[in-house]
C-alpha cells in the first residue's frame, strides 16, 4: 500500500490558530463560502478539495508528485460551526495572500 506523507498541516502562529478555531452560529453555506473564497484567491498550481468535517477547521496540503515542481494538493475540512472569518483566513493561508486583502474582498 502506498504511503502518503503530508508536507504540512497548516503550521501557523498561535494567534492565527486561535482565529481558525473561531466558531459561529450564523446560518450560511460554509462549503459555498469556501468555494467562493478559493475562486477569488485561486491558489497557484494547487488542487483543493473542500469537505465537511467534525472538530476544527483544518487544511492539509502536500506536493502533487508527477504534475510539476510547484504543483500542490490541499484538503480544506470545514466543521459545521466554522466562522466566515476562520474559513477566509484558512483559504488565505493556503493561497499565501495577505490577510487584509482577503477579508476586504470576502466580507464586502
PABA-245167 format. One record per residue: residue in three letters; residue number from 1; x, y, z of N, C-alpha, C, O, CB in turn. Coordinates in steps of 0.1 Angstrom, whole numbers. Glycine has a CB too. Example, Ala and Ser with C-alpha at 12.3 -4.5 7.8 and 13.67 -1.06 7.14 Angstrom:
% PABA-245167
{resn:ALA | resi:1 | n_east:132 | n_north:-57 | n_up:78 | ca_east:123 | ca_north:-45 | ca_up:78 | c_east:132 | c_north:-33 | c_up:78 | o_east:142 | o_north:-33 | o_up:85 | cb_east:113 | cb_north:-45 | cb_up:90}
{resn:SER | resi:2 | n_east:128 | n_north:-22 | n_up:71 | ca_east:137 | ca_north:-11 | ca_up:71 | c_east:129 | c_north:0 | c_up:79 | o_east:134 | o_north:11 | o_up:80 | cb_east:141 | cb_north:-6 | cb_up:57}
This chain:
% PABA-245167
{resn:UNK | resi:1 | n_east:8 | n_north:-12 | n_up:0 | ca_east:0 | ca_north:0 | ca_up:0 | c_east:9 | c_north:12 | c_up:0 | o_east:18 | o_north:13 | o_up:8 | cb_east:-10 | cb_north:0 | cb_up:12}
{resn:UNK | resi:2 | n_east:6 | n_north:22 | n_up:-9 | ca_east:14 | ca_north:34 | ca_up:-9 | c_east:12 | c_north:43 | c_up:3 | o_east:2 | o_north:43 | o_up:9 | cb_east:11 | cb_north:43 | cb_up:-21}
{resn:UNK | resi:3 | n_east:23 | n_north:49 | n_up:7 | ca_east:22 | ca_north:58 | ca_up:19 | c_east:22 | c_north:72 | c_up:14 | o_east:31 | o_north:76 | o_up:6 | cb_east:35 | cb_north:56 | cb_up:29}
{resn:UNK | resi:4 | n_east:13 | n_north:80 | n_up:19 | ca_east:12 | ca_north:94 | ca_up:16 | c_east:17 | c_north:103 | c_up:27 | o_east:12 | o_north:101 | o_up:38 | cb_east:-3 | cb_north:98 | cb_up:12}
{resn:UNK | resi:5 | n_east:27 | n_north:111 | n_up:25 | ca_east:32 | ca_north:119 | ca_up:35 | c_east:27 | c_north:134 | c_up:33 | o_east:29 | o_north:139 | o_up:22 | cb_east:48 | cb_north:119 | cb_up:35}
{resn:UNK | resi:6 | n_east:22 | n_north:140 | n_up:43 | ca_east:17 | ca_north:153 | ca_up:42 | c_east:29 | c_north:163 | c_up:44 | o_east:38 | o_north:161 | o_up:53 | cb_east:7 | cb_north:156 | cb_up:53}
{resn:UNK | resi:7 | n_east:30 | n_north:173 | n_up:36 | ca_east:41 | ca_north:183 | ca_up:37 | c_east:38 | c_north:192 | c_up:49 | o_east:47 | o_north:196 | o_up:56 | cb_east:42 | cb_north:191 | cb_up:24}
{resn:UNK | resi:8 | n_east:25 | n_north:195 | n_up:51 | ca_east:22 | ca_north:204 | ca_up:62 | c_east:7 | c_north:203 | c_up:66 | o_east:-1 | o_north:200 | o_up:57 | cb_east:26 | cb_north:218 | cb_up:59}
{resn:UNK | resi:9 | n_east:4 | n_north:205 | n_up:78 | ca_east:-9 | ca_north:206 | ca_up:83 | c_east:-10 | c_north:220 | c_up:89 | o_east:-9 | o_north:222 | o_up:101 | cb_east:-13 | cb_north:195 | cb_up:93}
{resn:UNK | resi:10 | n_east:-13 | n_north:230 | n_up:80 | ca_east:-14 | ca_north:244 | ca_up:84 | c_east:-7 | c_north:247 | c_up:96 | o_east:-13 | o_north:250 | o_up:107 | cb_east:-29 | cb_north:247 | cb_up:85}
{resn:UNK | resi:11 | n_east:6 | n_north:247 | n_up:95 | ca_east:15 | ca_north:251 | ca_up:107 | c_east:16 | c_north:266 | c_up:108 | o_east:22 | o_north:273 | o_up:100 | cb_east:30 | cb_north:245 | cb_up:105}
{resn:UNK | resi:12 | n_east:8 | n_north:271 | n_up:117 | ca_east:7 | ca_north:286 | ca_up:118 | c_east:10 | c_north:291 | c_up:132 | o_east:12 | o_north:283 | o_up:142 | cb_east:-8 | cb_north:290 | cb_up:115}
{resn:UNK | resi:13 | n_east:11 | n_north:304 | n_up:133 | ca_east:14 | ca_north:311 | ca_up:146 | c_east:2 | c_north:308 | c_up:156 | o_east:-9 | o_north:307 | o_up:151 | cb_east:17 | cb_north:326 | cb_up:144}
{resn:UNK | resi:14 | n_east:5 | n_north:308 | n_up:168 | ca_east:-6 | ca_north:306 | ca_up:178 | c_east:-18 | c_north:315 | c_up:177 | o_east:-29 | o_north:311 | o_up:179 | cb_east:0 | cb_north:307 | cb_up:192}
{resn:UNK | resi:15 | n_east:-15 | n_north:328 | n_up:174 | ca_east:-26 | ca_north:337 | ca_up:173 | c_east:-35 | c_north:334 | c_up:161 | o_east:-47 | o_north:335 | o_up:162 | cb_east:-21 | cb_north:351 | cb_up:172}
{resn:UNK | resi:16 | n_east:-30 | n_north:329 | n_up:150 | ca_east:-38 | ca_north:325 | ca_up:139 | c_east:-45 | c_north:312 | c_up:142 | o_east:-57 | o_north:310 | o_up:137 | cb_east:-29 | cb_north:324 | cb_up:126}
{resn:UNK | resi:17 | n_east:-39 | n_north:303 | n_up:149 | ca_east:-45 | ca_north:291 | ca_up:152 | c_east:-58 | c_north:293 | c_up:161 | o_east:-68 | o_north:287 | o_up:159 | cb_east:-35 | cb_north:282 | cb_up:160}
{resn:UNK | resi:18 | n_east:-57 | n_north:303 | n_up:170 | ca_east:-69 | ca_north:307 | ca_up:177 | c_east:-80 | c_north:312 | c_up:168 | o_east:-92 | o_north:309 | o_up:170 | cb_east:-66 | cb_north:317 | cb_up:188}
{resn:UNK | resi:19 | n_east:-76 | n_north:320 | n_up:158 | ca_east:-86 | ca_north:326 | ca_up:149 | c_east:-92 | c_north:315 | c_up:140 | o_east:-104 | o_north:316 | o_up:137 | cb_east:-79 | cb_north:336 | cb_up:140}
{resn:UNK | resi:20 | n_east:-85 | n_north:304 | n_up:137 | ca_east:-91 | ca_north:294 | ca_up:129 | c_east:-100 | c_north:285 | c_up:137 | o_east:-109 | o_north:278 | o_up:131 | cb_east:-79 | cb_north:285 | cb_up:124}
{resn:UNK | resi:21 | n_east:-99 | n_north:285 | n_up:150 | ca_east:-108 | ca_north:278 | ca_up:159 | c_east:-121 | c_north:286 | c_up:161 | o_east:-130 | o_north:281 | o_up:168 | cb_east:-102 | cb_north:275 | cb_up:172}
{resn:UNK | resi:22 | n_east:-122 | n_north:298 | n_up:156 | ca_east:-134 | ca_north:307 | ca_up:158 | c_east:-146 | c_north:300 | c_up:153 | o_east:-146 | o_north:295 | o_up:141 | cb_east:-131 | cb_north:321 | cb_up:152}
{resn:UNK | resi:23 | n_east:-157 | n_north:301 | n_up:160 | ca_east:-170 | ca_north:294 | ca_up:156 | c_east:-181 | c_north:305 | c_up:155 | o_east:-179 | o_north:316 | o_up:160 | cb_east:-174 | cb_north:283 | cb_up:166}
{resn:UNK | resi:24 | n_east:-191 | n_north:301 | n_up:148 | ca_east:-203 | ca_north:310 | ca_up:146 | c_east:-215 | c_north:301 | c_up:145 | o_east:-215 | o_north:290 | o_up:139 | cb_east:-201 | cb_north:319 | cb_up:134}
{resn:UNK | resi:25 | n_east:-226 | n_north:307 | n_up:150 | ca_east:-239 | ca_north:300 | ca_up:149 | c_east:-247 | c_north:306 | c_up:137 | o_east:-258 | o_north:302 | o_up:134 | cb_east:-248 | cb_north:302 | cb_up:161}
{resn:UNK | resi:26 | n_east:-241 | n_north:315 | n_up:130 | ca_east:-247 | ca_north:322 | ca_up:118 | c_east:-250 | c_north:311 | c_up:108 | o_east:-242 | o_north:303 | o_up:104 | cb_east:-238 | cb_north:333 | cb_up:112}
{resn:UNK | resi:27 | n_east:-263 | n_north:311 | n_up:103 | ca_east:-267 | ca_north:301 | ca_up:93 | c_east:-262 | c_north:306 | c_up:79 | o_east:-267 | o_north:315 | o_up:73 | cb_east:-282 | cb_north:299 | cb_up:92}
{resn:UNK | resi:28 | n_east:-252 | n_north:298 | n_up:73 | ca_east:-248 | ca_north:301 | ca_up:59 | c_east:-241 | c_north:288 | c_up:54 | o_east:-237 | o_north:280 | o_up:62 | cb_east:-238 | cb_north:313 | cb_up:58}
{resn:UNK | resi:29 | n_east:-240 | n_north:287 | n_up:41 | ca_east:-234 | ca_north:275 | ca_up:35 | c_east:-219 | c_north:277 | c_up:35 | o_east:-213 | o_north:284 | o_up:27 | cb_east:-239 | cb_north:273 | cb_up:20}
{resn:UNK | resi:30 | n_east:-213 | n_north:270 | n_up:45 | ca_east:-198 | ca_north:271 | ca_up:47 | c_east:-190 | c_north:266 | c_up:35 | o_east:-180 | o_north:272 | o_up:32 | cb_east:-194 | cb_north:264 | cb_up:59}
{resn:UNK | resi:31 | n_east:-195 | n_north:255 | n_up:29 | ca_east:-188 | ca_north:250 | ca_up:17 | c_east:-188 | c_north:260 | c_up:6 | o_east:-178 | o_north:262 | o_up:-1 | cb_east:-194 | cb_north:236 | cb_up:13}
{resn:UNK | resi:32 | n_east:-200 | n_north:265 | n_up:3 | ca_east:-201 | ca_north:275 | ca_up:-8 | c_east:-193 | c_north:287 | c_up:-5 | o_east:-187 | o_north:293 | o_up:-14 | cb_east:-216 | cb_north:279 | cb_up:-9}
{resn:UNK | resi:33 | n_east:-192 | n_north:292 | n_up:7 | ca_east:-184 | ca_north:303 | ca_up:11 | c_east:-169 | c_north:300 | c_up:8 | o_east:-162 | o_north:308 | o_up:3 | cb_east:-186 | cb_north:307 | cb_up:26}
{resn:UNK | resi:34 | n_east:-165 | n_north:288 | n_up:12 | ca_east:-151 | ca_north:284 | ca_up:10 | c_east:-148 | c_north:283 | c_up:-5 | o_east:-137 | o_north:287 | o_up:-10 | cb_east:-148 | cb_north:270 | cb_up:16}
{resn:UNK | resi:35 | n_east:-157 | n_north:278 | n_up:-13 | ca_east:-155 | ca_north:277 | ca_up:-27 | c_east:-154 | c_north:291 | c_up:-34 | o_east:-146 | o_north:293 | o_up:-43 | cb_east:-166 | cb_north:269 | cb_up:-34}
{resn:UNK | resi:36 | n_east:-162 | n_north:300 | n_up:-29 | ca_east:-162 | ca_north:314 | ca_up:-34 | c_east:-148 | c_north:320 | c_up:-31 | o_east:-142 | o_north:327 | o_up:-39 | cb_east:-173 | cb_north:322 | cb_up:-28}
{resn:UNK | resi:37 | n_east:-144 | n_north:318 | n_up:-18 | ca_east:-130 | ca_north:323 | ca_up:-14 | c_east:-119 | c_north:317 | c_up:-23 | o_east:-110 | o_north:324 | o_up:-27 | cb_east:-128 | cb_north:320 | cb_up:1}
{resn:UNK | resi:38 | n_east:-120 | n_north:304 | n_up:-26 | ca_east:-110 | ca_north:298 | ca_up:-34 | c_east:-110 | c_north:303 | c_up:-48 | o_east:-100 | o_north:305 | o_up:-55 | cb_east:-112 | cb_north:283 | cb_up:-34}
{resn:UNK | resi:39 | n_east:-123 | n_north:306 | n_up:-53 | ca_east:-124 | ca_north:312 | ca_up:-67 | c_east:-118 | c_north:326 | c_up:-67 | o_east:-112 | o_north:329 | o_up:-78 | cb_east:-139 | cb_north:312 | cb_up:-70}
{resn:UNK | resi:40 | n_east:-120 | n_north:333 | n_up:-57 | ca_east:-114 | ca_north:347 | ca_up:-57 | c_east:-99 | c_north:347 | c_up:-56 | o_east:-92 | o_north:355 | o_up:-62 | cb_east:-120 | cb_north:355 | cb_up:-45}
{resn:UNK | resi:41 | n_east:-94 | n_north:338 | n_up:-47 | ca_east:-79 | ca_north:338 | ca_up:-44 | c_east:-71 | c_north:329 | c_up:-54 | o_east:-59 | o_north:331 | o_up:-56 | cb_east:-77 | cb_north:334 | cb_up:-30}
{resn:UNK | resi:42 | n_east:-77 | n_north:319 | n_up:-59 | ca_east:-71 | ca_north:309 | ca_up:-68 | c_east:-56 | c_north:306 | c_up:-64 | o_east:-47 | o_north:311 | o_up:-70 | cb_east:-71 | cb_north:315 | cb_up:-82}
{resn:UNK | resi:43 | n_east:-55 | n_north:297 | n_up:-54 | ca_east:-41 | ca_north:293 | ca_up:-51 | c_east:-34 | c_north:287 | c_up:-63 | o_east:-39 | o_north:278 | o_up:-69 | cb_east:-42 | cb_north:282 | cb_up:-39}
{resn:UNK | resi:44 | n_east:-22 | n_north:293 | n_up:-65 | ca_east:-14 | ca_north:289 | ca_up:-77 | c_east:-10 | c_north:274 | c_up:-77 | o_east:-5 | o_north:269 | o_up:-67 | cb_east:-2 | cb_north:298 | cb_up:-78}
{resn:UNK | resi:45 | n_east:-12 | n_north:268 | n_up:-88 | ca_east:-8 | ca_north:254 | ca_up:-90 | c_east:-13 | c_north:245 | c_up:-79 | o_east:-5 | o_north:235 | o_up:-75 | cb_east:7 | cb_north:253 | cb_up:-91}
{resn:UNK | resi:46 | n_east:-25 | n_north:247 | n_up:-74 | ca_east:-30 | ca_north:239 | ca_up:-63 | c_east:-44 | c_north:234 | c_up:-66 | o_east:-52 | o_north:241 | o_up:-69 | cb_east:-30 | cb_north:247 | cb_up:-50}
{resn:UNK | resi:47 | n_east:-45 | n_north:221 | n_up:-64 | ca_east:-59 | ca_north:215 | ca_up:-65 | c_east:-64 | c_north:213 | c_up:-51 | o_east:-57 | o_north:207 | o_up:-42 | cb_east:-58 | cb_north:201 | cb_up:-72}
{resn:UNK | resi:48 | n_east:-76 | n_north:219 | n_up:-48 | ca_east:-81 | ca_north:219 | ca_up:-35 | c_east:-94 | c_north:211 | c_up:-34 | o_east:-103 | o_north:214 | o_up:-42 | cb_east:-83 | cb_north:234 | cb_up:-30}
{resn:UNK | resi:49 | n_east:-96 | n_north:203 | n_up:-24 | ca_east:-108 | ca_north:196 | ca_up:-21 | c_east:-114 | c_north:202 | c_up:-9 | o_east:-107 | o_north:204 | o_up:1 | cb_east:-106 | cb_north:180 | cb_up:-20}
{resn:UNK | resi:50 | n_east:-127 | n_north:205 | n_up:-9 | ca_east:-134 | ca_north:211 | ca_up:2 | c_east:-144 | c_north:200 | c_up:7 | o_east:-152 | o_north:195 | o_up:-1 | cb_east:-141 | cb_north:225 | cb_up:-1}
{resn:UNK | resi:51 | n_east:-144 | n_north:198 | n_up:20 | ca_east:-153 | ca_north:188 | ca_up:26 | c_east:-157 | c_north:192 | c_up:40 | o_east:-150 | o_north:199 | o_up:47 | cb_east:-146 | cb_north:174 | cb_up:26}
{resn:UNK | resi:52 | n_east:-169 | n_north:187 | n_up:44 | ca_east:-174 | ca_north:190 | ca_up:58 | c_east:-166 | c_north:181 | c_up:67 | o_east:-160 | o_north:170 | o_up:63 | cb_east:-189 | cb_north:187 | cb_up:59}
{resn:UNK | resi:53 | n_east:-165 | n_north:185 | n_up:79 | ca_east:-157 | ca_north:178 | ca_up:89 | c_east:-162 | c_north:181 | c_up:103 | o_east:-170 | o_north:190 | o_up:106 | cb_east:-143 | cb_north:181 | cb_up:88}
{resn:UNK | resi:54 | n_east:-158 | n_north:173 | n_up:113 | ca_east:-161 | ca_north:175 | ca_up:127 | c_east:-149 | c_north:180 | c_up:134 | o_east:-138 | o_north:179 | o_up:129 | cb_east:-166 | cb_north:161 | cb_up:133}
{resn:UNK | resi:55 | n_east:-151 | n_north:186 | n_up:145 | ca_east:-139 | ca_north:192 | ca_up:152 | c_east:-136 | c_north:206 | c_up:148 | o_east:-144 | o_north:215 | o_up:149 | cb_east:-127 | cb_north:182 | cb_up:150}
{resn:UNK | resi:56 | n_east:-124 | n_north:207 | n_up:143 | ca_east:-119 | ca_north:221 | ca_up:140 | c_east:-116 | c_north:222 | c_up:125 | o_east:-114 | o_north:212 | o_up:118 | cb_east:-107 | cb_north:224 | cb_up:148}
{resn:UNK | resi:57 | n_east:-115 | n_north:234 | n_up:121 | ca_east:-112 | ca_north:237 | ca_up:107 | c_east:-97 | c_north:233 | c_up:105 | o_east:-89 | o_north:235 | o_up:113 | cb_east:-113 | cb_north:252 | cb_up:104}
{resn:UNK | resi:58 | n_east:-95 | n_north:226 | n_up:93 | ca_east:-82 | ca_north:220 | ca_up:91 | c_east:-78 | c_north:221 | c_up:76 | o_east:-87 | o_north:220 | o_up:67 | cb_east:-82 | cb_north:206 | cb_up:95}
{resn:UNK | resi:59 | n_east:-66 | n_north:224 | n_up:73 | ca_east:-60 | ca_north:224 | ca_up:60 | c_east:-48 | c_north:215 | c_up:59 | o_east:-38 | o_north:217 | o_up:66 | cb_east:-56 | cb_north:239 | cb_up:55}
{resn:UNK | resi:60 | n_east:-49 | n_north:205 | n_up:51 | ca_east:-38 | ca_north:195 | ca_up:48 | c_east:-33 | c_north:198 | c_up:34 | o_east:-41 | o_north:201 | o_up:25 | cb_east:-42 | cb_north:180 | cb_up:50}
{resn:UNK | resi:61 | n_east:-20 | n_north:198 | n_up:32 | ca_east:-15 | ca_north:200 | ca_up:19 | c_east:-2 | c_north:192 | c_up:16 | o_east:4 | o_north:188 | o_up:26 | cb_east:-13 | cb_north:215 | cb_up:16}
{resn:UNK | resi:62 | n_east:1 | n_north:191 | n_up:4 | ca_east:13 | ca_north:184 | ca_up:0 | c_east:17 | c_north:186 | c_up:-14 | o_east:9 | o_north:193 | o_up:-22 | cb_east:12 | cb_north:169 | cb_up:3}
{resn:UNK | resi:63 | n_east:27 | n_north:180 | n_up:-19 | ca_east:32 | ca_north:182 | ca_up:-33 | c_east:24 | c_north:172 | c_up:-41 | o_east:23 | o_north:160 | o_up:-38 | cb_east:47 | cb_north:180 | cb_up:-34}
{resn:UNK | resi:64 | n_east:20 | n_north:176 | n_up:-53 | ca_east:13 | ca_north:167 | ca_up:-63 | c_east:24 | c_north:161 | c_up:-72 | o_east:27 | o_north:167 | o_up:-82 | cb_east:2 | cb_north:175 | cb_up:-71}
{resn:UNK | resi:65 | n_east:29 | n_north:150 | n_up:-68 | ca_east:40 | ca_north:144 | ca_up:-75 | c_east:36 | c_north:140 | c_up:-89 | o_east:25 | o_north:136 | o_up:-92 | cb_east:45 | cb_north:131 | cb_up:-68}
{resn:UNK | resi:66 | n_east:45 | n_north:143 | n_up:-99 | ca_east:42 | ca_north:140 | ca_up:-113 | c_east:35 | c_north:151 | c_up:-120 | o_east:32 | o_north:149 | o_up:-132 | cb_east:34 | cb_north:127 | cb_up:-113}
{resn:UNK | resi:67 | n_east:32 | n_north:162 | n_up:-114 | ca_east:25 | ca_north:172 | ca_up:-121 | c_east:33 | c_north:185 | c_up:-121 | o_east:27 | o_north:196 | o_up:-124 | cb_east:12 | cb_north:175 | cb_up:-113}
{resn:UNK | resi:68 | n_east:45 | n_north:185 | n_up:-119 | ca_east:54 | ca_north:196 | ca_up:-120 | c_east:60 | c_north:200 | c_up:-106 | o_east:55 | o_north:194 | o_up:-96 | cb_east:46 | cb_north:208 | cb_up:-125}
{resn:UNK | resi:69 | n_east:70 | n_north:208 | n_up:-106 | ca_east:77 | ca_north:211 | ca_up:-94 | c_east:68 | c_north:219 | c_up:-84 | o_east:70 | o_north:217 | o_up:-72 | cb_east:89 | cb_north:220 | cb_up:-97}
{resn:UNK | resi:70 | n_east:60 | n_north:228 | n_up:-89 | ca_east:52 | ca_north:236 | ca_up:-79 | c_east:38 | c_north:231 | c_up:-77 | o_east:31 | o_north:237 | o_up:-69 | cb_east:51 | cb_north:250 | cb_up:-85}
{resn:UNK | resi:71 | n_east:34 | n_north:221 | n_up:-83 | ca_east:20 | ca_north:215 | ca_up:-82 | c_east:18 | c_north:210 | c_up:-68 | o_east:26 | o_north:203 | o_up:-62 | cb_east:18 | cb_north:204 | cb_up:-92}
{resn:UNK | resi:72 | n_east:7 | n_north:214 | n_up:-62 | ca_east:3 | ca_north:210 | ca_up:-48 | c_east:-11 | c_north:205 | c_up:-48 | o_east:-19 | o_north:207 | o_up:-57 | cb_east:5 | cb_north:222 | cb_up:-39}
{resn:UNK | resi:73 | n_east:-15 | n_north:198 | n_up:-37 | ca_east:-28 | ca_north:195 | ca_up:-34 | c_east:-32 | c_north:200 | c_up:-20 | o_east:-23 | o_north:202 | o_up:-12 | cb_east:-30 | cb_north:179 | cb_up:-36}
{resn:UNK | resi:74 | n_east:-44 | n_north:201 | n_up:-18 | ca_east:-48 | ca_north:205 | ca_up:-4 | c_east:-63 | c_north:200 | c_up:-1 | o_east:-71 | o_north:199 | o_up:-10 | cb_east:-48 | cb_north:221 | cb_up:-2}
{resn:UNK | resi:75 | n_east:-65 | n_north:198 | n_up:11 | ca_east:-79 | ca_north:194 | ca_up:16 | c_east:-83 | c_north:204 | c_up:27 | o_east:-76 | o_north:205 | o_up:37 | cb_east:-79 | cb_north:179 | cb_up:21}
{resn:UNK | resi:76 | n_east:-94 | n_north:211 | n_up:24 | ca_east:-99 | ca_north:220 | ca_up:34 | c_east:-111 | c_north:214 | c_up:41 | o_east:-121 | o_north:212 | o_up:34 | cb_east:-103 | cb_north:234 | cb_up:27}
{resn:UNK | resi:77 | n_east:-110 | n_north:210 | n_up:53 | ca_east:-121 | ca_north:204 | ca_up:61 | c_east:-127 | c_north:214 | c_up:70 | o_east:-121 | o_north:220 | o_up:78 | cb_east:-115 | cb_north:192 | cb_up:69}
{resn:UNK | resi:78 | n_east:-140 | n_north:216 | n_up:68 | ca_east:-148 | ca_north:227 | ca_up:74 | c_east:-158 | c_north:222 | c_up:84 | o_east:-168 | o_north:215 | o_up:79 | cb_east:-154 | cb_north:237 | cb_up:64}
{resn:UNK | resi:79 | n_east:-157 | n_north:224 | n_up:97 | ca_east:-168 | ca_north:220 | ca_up:106 | c_east:-180 | c_north:228 | c_up:105 | o_east:-180 | o_north:239 | o_up:99 | cb_east:-162 | cb_north:221 | cb_up:120}
{resn:UNK | resi:80 | n_east:-191 | n_north:223 | n_up:110 | ca_east:-204 | ca_north:229 | ca_up:108 | c_east:-206 | c_north:242 | c_up:115 | o_east:-215 | o_north:250 | o_up:111 | cb_east:-215 | cb_north:220 | cb_up:114}
{resn:UNK | resi:81 | n_east:-197 | n_north:246 | n_up:124 | ca_east:-198 | ca_north:258 | ca_up:131 | c_east:-187 | c_north:268 | c_up:128 | o_east:-185 | o_north:278 | o_up:136 | cb_east:-199 | cb_north:256 | cb_up:146}
{resn:UNK | resi:82 | n_east:-179 | n_north:266 | n_up:118 | ca_east:-168 | ca_north:274 | ca_up:115 | c_east:-173 | c_north:288 | c_up:111 | o_east:-183 | o_north:290 | o_up:105 | cb_east:-159 | cb_north:269 | cb_up:103}
{resn:UNK | resi:83 | n_east:-166 | n_north:299 | n_up:115 | ca_east:-170 | ca_north:312 | ca_up:112 | c_east:-165 | c_north:316 | c_up:98 | o_east:-156 | o_north:310 | o_up:93 | cb_east:-164 | cb_north:322 | cb_up:123}
{resn:UNK | resi:84 | n_east:-171 | n_north:326 | n_up:92 | ca_east:-167 | ca_north:331 | ca_up:79 | c_east:-152 | c_north:336 | c_up:80 | o_east:-144 | o_north:333 | o_up:71 | cb_east:-176 | cb_north:343 | cb_up:75}
{resn:UNK | resi:85 | n_east:-149 | n_north:342 | n_up:91 | ca_east:-135 | ca_north:347 | ca_up:93 | c_east:-125 | c_north:336 | c_up:93 | o_east:-115 | o_north:337 | o_up:86 | cb_east:-134 | cb_north:355 | cb_up:105}
{resn:UNK | resi:86 | n_east:-128 | n_north:325 | n_up:100 | ca_east:-119 | ca_north:314 | ca_up:101 | c_east:-117 | c_north:307 | c_up:87 | o_east:-106 | o_north:304 | o_up:84 | cb_east:-124 | cb_north:303 | cb_up:111}
{resn:UNK | resi:87 | n_east:-128 | n_north:306 | n_up:80 | ca_east:-127 | ca_north:300 | ca_up:66 | c_east:-119 | c_north:309 | c_up:57 | o_east:-110 | o_north:304 | o_up:50 | cb_east:-141 | cb_north:298 | cb_up:60}
{resn:UNK | resi:88 | n_east:-121 | n_north:322 | n_up:58 | ca_east:-114 | ca_north:331 | ca_up:49 | c_east:-99 | c_north:331 | c_up:53 | o_east:-91 | o_north:331 | o_up:44 | cb_east:-119 | cb_north:346 | cb_up:51}
{resn:UNK | resi:89 | n_east:-96 | n_north:331 | n_up:65 | ca_east:-81 | ca_north:330 | ca_up:69 | c_east:-75 | c_north:317 | c_up:65 | o_east:-63 | o_north:317 | o_up:61 | cb_east:-80 | cb_north:332 | cb_up:85}
{resn:UNK | resi:90 | n_east:-82 | n_north:306 | n_up:66 | ca_east:-76 | ca_north:293 | ca_up:62 | c_east:-73 | c_north:294 | c_up:47 | o_east:-63 | o_north:289 | o_up:42 | cb_east:-86 | cb_north:282 | cb_up:65}
{resn:UNK | resi:91 | n_east:-83 | n_north:299 | n_up:39 | ca_east:-80 | ca_north:300 | ca_up:24 | c_east:-69 | c_north:309 | c_up:21 | o_east:-61 | o_north:307 | o_up:12 | cb_east:-93 | cb_north:304 | cb_up:17}
{resn:UNK | resi:92 | n_east:-68 | n_north:320 | n_up:29 | ca_east:-58 | ca_north:330 | ca_up:27 | c_east:-44 | c_north:324 | c_up:29 | o_east:-35 | o_north:326 | o_up:22 | cb_east:-60 | cb_north:342 | cb_up:36}
{resn:UNK | resi:93 | n_east:-43 | n_north:316 | n_up:40 | ca_east:-31 | ca_north:309 | ca_up:43 | c_east:-27 | c_north:299 | c_up:32 | o_east:-15 | o_north:298 | o_up:28 | cb_east:-31 | cb_north:301 | cb_up:56}
{resn:UNK | resi:94 | n_east:-37 | n_north:292 | n_up:26 | ca_east:-35 | ca_north:283 | ca_up:16 | c_east:-30 | c_north:290 | c_up:3 | o_east:-21 | o_north:285 | o_up:-4 | cb_east:-47 | cb_north:275 | cb_up:13}
{resn:UNK | resi:95 | n_east:-36 | n_north:302 | n_up:0 | ca_east:-32 | ca_north:309 | ca_up:-12 | c_east:-20 | c_north:319 | c_up:-10 | o_east:-16 | o_north:325 | o_up:-19 | cb_east:-44 | cb_north:317 | cb_up:-16}
{resn:UNK | resi:96 | n_east:-15 | n_north:319 | n_up:3 | ca_east:-4 | ca_north:328 | ca_up:6 | c_east:-7 | c_north:343 | c_up:2 | o_east:1 | o_north:350 | o_up:-4 | cb_east:9 | cb_north:324 | cb_up:-2}
{resn:UNK | resi:97 | n_east:-19 | n_north:347 | n_up:6 | ca_east:-24 | ca_north:360 | ca_up:3 | c_east:-24 | c_north:369 | c_up:16 | o_east:-28 | o_north:363 | o_up:27 | cb_east:-38 | cb_north:360 | cb_up:-3}
{resn:UNK | resi:98 | n_east:-21 | n_north:381 | n_up:15 | ca_east:-21 | ca_north:390 | ca_up:27 | c_east:-35 | c_north:390 | c_up:33 | o_east:-45 | o_north:391 | o_up:25 | cb_east:-16 | cb_north:404 | cb_up:24}
{resn:UNK | resi:99 | n_east:-37 | n_north:389 | n_up:46 | ca_east:-50 | ca_north:389 | ca_up:52 | c_east:-59 | c_north:401 | c_up:50 | o_east:-71 | o_north:398 | o_up:47 | cb_east:-48 | cb_north:387 | cb_up:67}
{resn:UNK | resi:100 | n_east:-54 | n_north:413 | n_up:50 | ca_east:-64 | ca_north:424 | ca_up:48 | c_east:-71 | c_north:424 | c_up:35 | o_east:-83 | o_north:426 | o_up:34 | cb_east:-56 | cb_north:437 | cb_up:50}
{resn:UNK | resi:101 | n_east:-64 | n_north:420 | n_up:24 | ca_east:-70 | ca_north:419 | ca_up:11 | c_east:-81 | c_north:409 | c_up:11 | o_east:-92 | o_north:411 | o_up:6 | cb_east:-59 | cb_north:416 | cb_up:1}
{resn:UNK | resi:102 | n_east:-78 | n_north:397 | n_up:17 | ca_east:-88 | ca_north:386 | ca_up:17 | c_east:-100 | c_north:390 | c_up:24 | o_east:-112 | o_north:388 | o_up:20 | cb_east:-82 | cb_north:374 | cb_up:23}
{resn:UNK | resi:103 | n_east:-98 | n_north:396 | n_up:36 | ca_east:-110 | ca_north:399 | ca_up:44 | c_east:-118 | c_north:410 | c_up:38 | o_east:-131 | o_north:409 | o_up:38 | cb_east:-105 | cb_north:404 | cb_up:58}
{resn:UNK | resi:104 | n_east:-112 | n_north:420 | n_up:31 | ca_east:-119 | ca_north:430 | ca_up:25 | c_east:-128 | c_north:425 | c_up:13 | o_east:-140 | o_north:428 | o_up:12 | cb_east:-110 | cb_north:441 | cb_up:19}
{resn:UNK | resi:105 | n_east:-122 | n_north:416 | n_up:5 | ca_east:-129 | ca_north:411 | ca_up:-6 | c_east:-141 | c_north:401 | c_up:-2 | o_east:-152 | o_north:402 | o_up:-7 | cb_east:-120 | cb_north:403 | cb_up:-16}
{resn:UNK | resi:106 | n_east:-138 | n_north:392 | n_up:7 | ca_east:-148 | ca_north:382 | ca_up:11 | c_east:-159 | c_north:388 | c_up:20 | o_east:-170 | o_north:382 | o_up:19 | cb_east:-141 | cb_north:371 | cb_up:19}
{resn:UNK | resi:107 | n_east:-156 | n_north:398 | n_up:27 | ca_east:-167 | ca_north:404 | ca_up:35 | c_east:-174 | c_north:415 | c_up:29 | o_east:-184 | o_north:421 | o_up:35 | cb_east:-162 | cb_north:408 | cb_up:49}
{resn:UNK | resi:108 | n_east:-170 | n_north:419 | n_up:17 | ca_east:-178 | ca_north:431 | ca_up:11 | c_east:-190 | c_north:426 | c_up:3 | o_east:-197 | o_north:434 | o_up:-3 | cb_east:-168 | cb_north:439 | cb_up:2}
